[in-house]
Amino acid sequence: MKEYYNVIADIEELKYFFDNYLVKPLDGESLMAVHSARAKKLTEKERKNTGLNRAEMFHTEISKKRRDKEYTWKDFLSFISKFETNKYAYLSEKNEPYPDKSLVLYLCINPSSEAASVRDTFERISSFNSELIQAAINGSKKGIENSVWKLSSITSHIKSCHAQNISRKVWVDFDVDATINEKAIDIIKNISNKFFSMSNYFIIKTNGGVHIEVKREAIKFNPNNFIAALKEGLIDYDISEIIRNVNNMIPIPGTFQYGNVIKIIR
């Protein structure tokens, strides 16, 4: 019997995110998403059985608009649905499917540049080729094997490098990792409203806190001032960290995170 990784938890929530907040890619741009497994919710037995002791990004996909067409809901839904794959397509170190409660699907909230990603890839190939030539000159069999192995990793690099090659920075992500209840949400809203108008941000409720997505053009001050205000306002709550998340990766509203549904706070 075939088993599949469940990704889409609430299609209406996914559509709401698409309609209101997703930055649709233009010509020469793309969206990047990556399915990841984290050990934080697993028991010791589950960690041992899967060999999962750290975060693993095991499935990456890229989505682009069709030529001379706008990026549509159908394009985005097809993109996210690609992650609902047979579990035996992606196995852990111990050749076991990743437990559902370990999984989260991340999206790079800002679109990537295809030209920059291609340039990044060519530079990497050139570097590995130089290493290979030098190893051959030196007569190093081990060096040649290492260089050939590095070159074989280029196919995965082509996708993964999109996260480092952003085209337009529309959203700035503030990650609040804390124990959150309704009162804490109200505090976060009130603080956010003091810094930005409501049209300039939205809040994603996650399994371990919230992500506050703020339009870059609305930040006309040191972002640390906003972080400091959040820390002061949430001083009575169990805060792990509050940071400006520079990797641009957010859990996608309408999908599962550790078995729970990611939601946008309305």
Summary of the structure (lengths in Angstrom):
residues: 266
radius of gyration: 20.6
end to end distance: 39.5
largest distance: 66.9
contacts: 811
relative contact order: 0.18
helix: 42%
strand: 26%
